[in-house]
């Protein structure tokens, strides 16, 4: 069985981003596969049977845009591809990645350590853990700390997955009602099997997003800063934070 797989999700229309990502990978001596991303921008929302508009309006105060749906489906496709291989772990990277110094030893440590541990589903490598977290493991010589995350960082630039985590996520994420990072945060709050680092090893390169911002087609009441959006964001954040505190509290009682 192959120990580890790395996938870079990339649109065919973004060869410059793939070239930059390839240079990053080669500089670190990391093998990878390119996976074609799904471009949701040309499609209407009505064309997606799995899109739940009512749930999206409740959670986000608006419809999702084509770019968000494309990103969501691209990450699901990456996990489905992973499960078709014999790999034990899979790092899914978006193509605007940039490694920080010392990333390779940390990644090697995580893969080696977590391959022997069945208590985890995924690790966010692209954003610091933030609030509501508990120390699980620490590298020697001043390396990173692996934290169990109860309020999972909302970014999907770089995620390390276990096979069980990928399979469970695919089963739970069939209906689309939120962007992929926010759906994952809520899912992690329920599973209690999400991790992150105290400091990231991969960050966004700062390349301009190719995803449709989606604001121009929205009515005024659904645009950023509107009462509907502010209310939905506050409600969603409060629910996620309450779940995180509840899970963290239970962990300290054990």
GISULGI-V204840 format. One record per residue. N is the residue number from 1. RES is the residue in one letter. PHI is phi in whole degrees, 0 to 359 (999 if undefined). PSI is psi in degrees with one decimal (* if undefined). NEAR is the number of other C-alpha atoms within 8 Angstrom. Layout:
n=N res=RES phi=PHI psi=PSI near=NEAR
n=N res=RES phi=PHI psi=PSI near=NEAR
//
This chain:
n=1 res=X phi=999 psi=133.2 near=5
n=2 res=X phi=293 psi=133.4 near=7
n=3 res=X phi=289 psi=-39.5 near=8
n=4 res=X phi=209 psi=147.5 near=10
n=5 res=X phi=229 psi=140.0 near=12
n=6 res=X phi=238 psi=128.6 near=11
n=7 res=X phi=240 psi=135.7 near=13
n=8 res=X phi=248 psi=120.5 near=13
n=9 res=X phi=273 psi=124.6 near=15
n=10 res=X phi=211 psi=135.5 near=13
n=11 res=X phi=284 psi=143.1 near=10
n=12 res=X phi=300 psi=-28.5 near=7
n=13 res=X phi=277 psi=5.2 near=4
n=14 res=X phi=235 psi=60.9 near=8
n=15 res=X phi=294 psi=-28.9 near=8
n=16 res=X phi=295 psi=-39.8 near=6
n=17 res=X phi=293 psi=-38.4 near=11
n=18 res=X phi=293 psi=-37.4 near=10
n=19 res=X phi=297 psi=-41.8 near=8
n=20 res=X phi=294 psi=-43.0 near=10
n=21 res=X phi=296 psi=-40.0 near=13
n=22 res=X phi=298 psi=-42.7 near=8
n=23 res=X phi=299 psi=-40.4 near=8
n=24 res=X phi=298 psi=-44.2 near=11
n=25 res=X phi=293 psi=-43.2 near=11
n=26 res=X phi=295 psi=-37.2 near=9
n=27 res=X phi=297 psi=-29.7 near=7
n=28 res=X phi=265 psi=-3.0 near=7
n=29 res=X phi=68 psi=35.2 near=6
n=30 res=X phi=254 psi=128.6 near=7
n=31 res=X phi=283 psi=149.5 near=7
n=32 res=X phi=201 psi=166.1 near=9
n=33 res=X phi=238 psi=142.3 near=7
n=34 res=X phi=273 psi=135.1 near=8
n=35 res=X phi=240 psi=126.2 near=9
n=36 res=X phi=298 psi=123.7 near=9
n=37 res=X phi=282 psi=156.4 near=11
n=38 res=X phi=268 psi=124.8 near=9
n=39 res=X phi=267 psi=105.7 near=10
n=40 res=X phi=272 psi=-4.4 near=11
n=41 res=X phi=295 psi=-36.5 near=11
n=42 res=X phi=284 psi=-7.2 near=6
n=43 res=X phi=257 psi=151.2 near=7
n=44 res=X phi=275 psi=156.5 near=8
n=45 res=X phi=298 psi=-32.5 near=8
n=46 res=X phi=294 psi=-17.0 near=6
n=47 res=X phi=279 psi=-8.2 near=6
n=48 res=X phi=257 psi=107.6 near=7
n=49 res=X phi=296 psi=-28.5 near=5
n=50 res=X phi=275 psi=-2.1 near=7
n=51 res=X phi=275 psi=127.7 near=10
n=52 res=X phi=252 psi=95.9 near=9
n=53 res=X phi=297 psi=-39.8 near=8
n=54 res=X phi=297 psi=-44.8 near=6
n=55 res=X phi=293 psi=-36.5 near=8
n=56 res=X phi=296 psi=-42.8 near=15
n=57 res=X phi=297 psi=-37.5 near=10
n=58 res=X phi=291 psi=-43.6 near=9
n=59 res=X phi=281 psi=-36.4 near=12
n=60 res=X phi=248 psi=-16.8 near=12
n=61 res=X phi=75 psi=17.3 near=14
n=62 res=X phi=191 psi=171.0 near=11
n=63 res=X phi=284 psi=153.5 near=8
n=64 res=X phi=286 psi=161.2 near=11
n=65 res=X phi=256 psi=169.4 near=11
n=66 res=X phi=300 psi=-36.9 near=16
n=67 res=X phi=296 psi=-40.8 near=14
n=68 res=X phi=294 psi=-40.5 near=13
n=69 res=X phi=292 psi=-39.3 near=12
n=70 res=X phi=299 psi=-42.2 near=13
n=71 res=X phi=296 psi=-43.2 near=14
n=72 res=X phi=301 psi=-50.4 near=11
n=73 res=X phi=292 psi=-32.5 near=9
n=74 res=X phi=296 psi=-41.3 near=12
n=75 res=X phi=292 psi=-38.5 near=11
n=76 res=X phi=296 psi=-40.3 near=9
n=77 res=X phi=297 psi=-37.3 near=8
n=78 res=X phi=297 psi=-41.4 near=12
n=79 res=X phi=291 psi=-37.6 near=11
n=80 res=X phi=297 psi=-40.7 near=11
n=81 res=X phi=297 psi=-44.6 near=8
n=82 res=X phi=306 psi=-46.0 near=12
n=83 res=X phi=289 psi=-17.2 near=11
n=84 res=X phi=278 psi=-11.1 near=6
n=85 res=X phi=263 psi=179.3 near=6
n=86 res=X phi=262 psi=11.0 near=9
n=87 res=X phi=292 psi=148.1 near=13
n=88 res=X phi=272 psi=-32.9 near=12
n=89 res=X phi=226 psi=156.1 near=13
n=90 res=X phi=217 psi=128.7 near=14
n=91 res=X phi=261 psi=117.5 near=12
n=92 res=X phi=258 psi=120.3 near=15
n=93 res=X phi=243 psi=139.7 near=13
n=94 res=X phi=276 psi=157.5 near=11
n=95 res=X phi=279 psi=2.3 near=11
n=96 res=X phi=258 psi=34.7 near=12
n=97 res=X phi=279 psi=154.7 near=14
n=98 res=X phi=213 psi=123.0 near=10
n=99 res=X phi=283 psi=144.0 near=9
n=100 res=X phi=269 psi=158.4 near=9
n=101 res=X phi=304 psi=138.5 near=5
n=102 res=X phi=81 psi=11.1 near=7
n=103 res=X phi=293 psi=-39.9 near=10
n=104 res=X phi=299 psi=-49.2 near=7
n=105 res=X phi=300 psi=-36.1 near=7
n=106 res=X phi=294 psi=-44.9 near=11
n=107 res=X phi=297 psi=-43.5 near=8
n=108 res=X phi=299 psi=-41.2 near=8
n=109 res=X phi=296 psi=-43.7 near=9
n=110 res=X phi=296 psi=-46.9 near=8
n=111 res=X phi=298 psi=-45.0 near=10
n=112 res=X phi=294 psi=-39.9 near=8
n=113 res=X phi=287 psi=-47.9 near=8
n=114 res=X phi=283 psi=-21.0 near=9
n=115 res=X phi=296 psi=-21.7 near=10
n=116 res=X phi=261 psi=8.4 near=6
n=117 res=X phi=229 psi=124.7 near=7
n=118 res=X phi=260 psi=17.5 near=6
n=119 res=X phi=267 psi=2.7 near=5
n=120 res=X phi=236 psi=154.0 near=12
n=121 res=X phi=249 psi=-44.1 near=13
n=122 res=X phi=204 psi=156.1 near=12
n=123 res=X phi=230 psi=126.6 near=12
n=124 res=X phi=276 psi=116.8 near=15
n=125 res=X phi=260 psi=-3.1 near=14
n=126 res=X phi=252 psi=3.3 near=14
n=127 res=X phi=202 psi=138.9 near=14
n=128 res=X phi=301 psi=149.9 near=11
n=129 res=X phi=298 psi=-35.4 near=14
n=130 res=X phi=74 psi=-147.4 near=8
n=131 res=X phi=280 psi=165.5 near=5
n=132 res=X phi=57 psi=68.4 near=10
n=133 res=X phi=214 psi=158.9 near=12
n=134 res=X phi=225 psi=134.8 near=8
n=135 res=X phi=294 psi=132.2 near=9
n=136 res=X phi=247 psi=-49.2 near=8
n=137 res=X phi=216 psi=156.9 near=7
n=138 res=X phi=220 psi=132.7 near=9
n=139 res=X phi=292 psi=154.1 near=9
n=140 res=X phi=283 psi=165.2 near=5
n=141 res=X phi=61 psi=37.3 near=4
n=142 res=X phi=74 psi=25.0 near=5
n=143 res=X phi=282 psi=-162.7 near=8
n=144 res=X phi=283 psi=161.5 near=10
n=145 res=X phi=253 psi=134.7 near=12
n=146 res=X phi=266 psi=121.2 near=12
n=147 res=X phi=244 psi=137.0 near=14
n=148 res=X phi=286 psi=124.0 near=12
n=149 res=X phi=256 psi=122.2 near=14
n=150 res=X phi=264 psi=-25.1 near=15
n=151 res=X phi=241 psi=84.5 near=14
n=152 res=X phi=296 psi=135.0 near=13
n=153 res=X phi=299 psi=134.4 near=11
n=154 res=X phi=270 psi=75.4 near=9
n=155 res=X phi=205 psi=149.3 near=9
n=156 res=X phi=236 psi=28.1 near=11
n=157 res=X phi=300 psi=-40.4 near=14
n=158 res=X phi=209 psi=114.1 near=14
n=159 res=X phi=230 psi=129.9 near=13
n=160 res=X phi=263 psi=124.1 near=12
n=161 res=X phi=245 psi=147.3 near=13
n=162 res=X phi=267 psi=164.2 near=13
n=163 res=X phi=296 psi=-43.8 near=13
n=164 res=X phi=298 psi=-43.5 near=7
n=165 res=X phi=299 psi=-43.4 near=11
n=166 res=X phi=297 psi=-44.4 near=13
n=167 res=X phi=295 psi=-43.6 near=11
n=168 res=X phi=294 psi=-38.5 near=8
n=169 res=X phi=294 psi=-42.9 near=8
n=170 res=X phi=299 psi=-38.5 near=11
n=171 res=X phi=292 psi=-33.4 near=7
n=172 res=X phi=273 psi=-18.8 near=8
n=173 res=X phi=251 psi=19.8 near=8
n=174 res=X phi=296 psi=-33.6 near=7
n=175 res=X phi=266 psi=132.7 near=8
n=176 res=X phi=261 psi=119.8 near=12
n=177 res=X phi=218 psi=0.9 near=12
n=178 res=X phi=202 psi=159.7 near=10
n=179 res=X phi=303 psi=156.0 near=12
n=180 res=X phi=301 psi=-38.7 near=11
n=181 res=X phi=290 psi=-38.2 near=9
n=182 res=X phi=286 psi=-35.6 near=9
n=183 res=X phi=298 psi=-42.9 near=11
n=184 res=X phi=296 psi=-39.6 near=10
n=185 res=X phi=302 psi=-46.6 near=13
n=186 res=X phi=294 psi=-40.1 near=9
n=187 res=X phi=297 psi=-44.4 near=9
n=188 res=X phi=298 psi=-37.5 near=13
n=189 res=X phi=299 psi=-29.8 near=14
n=190 res=X phi=274 psi=-35.7 near=7
n=191 res=X phi=277 psi=-29.6 near=7
n=192 res=X phi=63 psi=29.4 near=9
n=193 res=X phi=231 psi=28.2 near=11
n=194 res=X phi=254 psi=142.7 near=15
n=195 res=X phi=231 psi=164.5 near=15
n=196 res=X phi=205 psi=169.9 near=16
n=197 res=X phi=261 psi=155.9 near=15
n=198 res=X phi=292 psi=-26.6 near=11
n=199 res=X phi=220 psi=136.7 near=9
n=200 res=X phi=291 psi=159.9 near=11
n=201 res=X phi=247 psi=-9.7 near=12
n=202 res=X phi=227 psi=136.8 near=14
n=203 res=X phi=230 psi=167.1 near=12
n=204 res=X phi=289 psi=134.4 near=10
n=205 res=X phi=289 psi=-13.5 near=7
n=206 res=X phi=92 psi=3.4 near=5
n=207 res=X phi=298 psi=145.1 near=7
n=208 res=X phi=298 psi=134.5 near=4
n=209 res=X phi=294 psi=138.9 near=5
n=210 res=X phi=266 psi=-0.1 near=5
n=211 res=X phi=277 psi=138.2 near=8
n=212 res=X phi=298 psi=121.9 near=10
n=213 res=X phi=298 psi=-29.4 near=7
n=214 res=X phi=78 psi=3.6 near=10
n=215 res=X phi=283 psi=-32.3 near=7
n=216 res=X phi=295 psi=-29.2 near=5
n=217 res=X phi=270 psi=-3.6 near=5
n=218 res=X phi=274 psi=147.0 near=10
n=219 res=X phi=292 psi=161.4 near=6
n=220 res=X phi=303 psi=-38.8 near=6
n=221 res=X phi=290 psi=-13.1 near=9
n=222 res=X phi=251 psi=1.7 near=11
n=223 res=X phi=279 psi=163.2 near=11
n=224 res=X phi=305 psi=132.9 near=7
n=225 res=X phi=92 psi=-9.4 near=6
n=226 res=X phi=289 psi=158.6 near=10
n=227 res=X phi=301 psi=-42.0 near=7
n=228 res=X phi=299 psi=-43.4 near=9
n=229 res=X phi=292 psi=-45.6 near=15
n=230 res=X phi=300 psi=-43.1 near=11
n=231 res=X phi=296 psi=-46.1 near=9
n=232 res=X phi=297 psi=-42.8 near=12
n=233 res=X phi=296 psi=-43.3 near=11
n=234 res=X phi=295 psi=-42.2 near=8
n=235 res=X phi=296 psi=-44.7 near=9
n=236 res=X phi=296 psi=-45.4 near=10
n=237 res=X phi=298 psi=-41.1 near=8
n=238 res=X phi=295 psi=-42.4 near=8
n=239 res=X phi=296 psi=-46.3 near=8
n=240 res=X phi=297 psi=-41.1 near=12
n=241 res=X phi=291 psi=-39.4 near=9
n=242 res=X phi=296 psi=-42.5 near=8
n=243 res=X phi=298 psi=-40.9 near=11
n=244 res=X phi=297 psi=-46.2 near=12
n=245 res=X phi=297 psi=-39.6 near=10
n=246 res=X phi=297 psi=-47.7 near=8
n=247 res=X phi=296 psi=-42.1 near=11
n=248 res=X phi=294 psi=-39.8 near=12
n=249 res=X phi=298 psi=-42.8 near=8
n=250 res=X phi=298 psi=-37.0 near=8
n=251 res=X phi=296 psi=-34.0 near=7
n=252 res=X phi=282 psi=-19.0 near=6
n=253 res=X phi=279 psi=-18.0 near=5
n=254 res=X phi=282 psi=* near=4
//
